[in-house]
Amino acid sequence: MTNFVLVAGARLGASAWDAVAAELRAAGHQPRPLTLSGLAEKRGVPAGQQTHVRDIVDEVERLNLREVVLVGHSYSGIPVGQAAERIGDRLARVVFVDASVPVDGESFLSGWPSDHVRVQIAKNDGFWPPAGPEHYAGQGLTGEQIARIIDHSSPHPGATLTEPAVLDRPLGELPATYIKCLLDDEEPMPVVAELLKSELWELAEMDTGHWPMFSRPRELARILTESAATTTTPS
């Protein structure tokens, strides 16, 4: 049995993983979907990026989890990657699901044309507002799936997107799987391509869009299970 700590991307909470969690339980694993501070049922809790890192570390330590696979989707790859460094030998593997990865000293908004996000945050009292249905077009989602994402979305604390990541060691030293969703972009971003040169990193691909927990939950659960079975121990 593997303990999967599942963390969804921007605007989403633990419920984004409902279908994936059901598949993992059926396979005999223990999924632990986590809502980060300031989102979903934790709206109103002040949060910066390091708050989200602590959320993940605290969950692992509170439950005294071992052989943990940390799973981060989209934005949450940044706090998940930092948390993976901080839980030490509790970590079995970290999985990035079409995710951003932390770069020391850089934020989620670094390195891509994100001025429009900063403007939205400034205009919405420090929060990145939920997106409309057009944001999810062309990502392999049905209308019902898009409606479910929107229904489960909440404003995202802007500070978590603008604060820099803090890494104590190169991310390539951690055992990791990167899942690339090909409808979003066929190639991993350059920082991920560089990390994939590490012998501790592996690449998996899914022929779907950026929200595979909604569009392909069974396939995603299978890849997570296969990743967990990869026995690579961090140094």
Helices and strands as residue ranges (DSSP letters): E 3-7, G 14-17, H 18-26, E 30-34, G 40-42, H 49-62, E 68-73, G 74-76, H 77-86, G 88-90, E 91-97, H 115-123, E 127-128, G 133-136, H 143-152, E 156-157, H 159-162, G 171-173, E 176-181, H 190-195, E 201-206, H 212-215, H 217-228
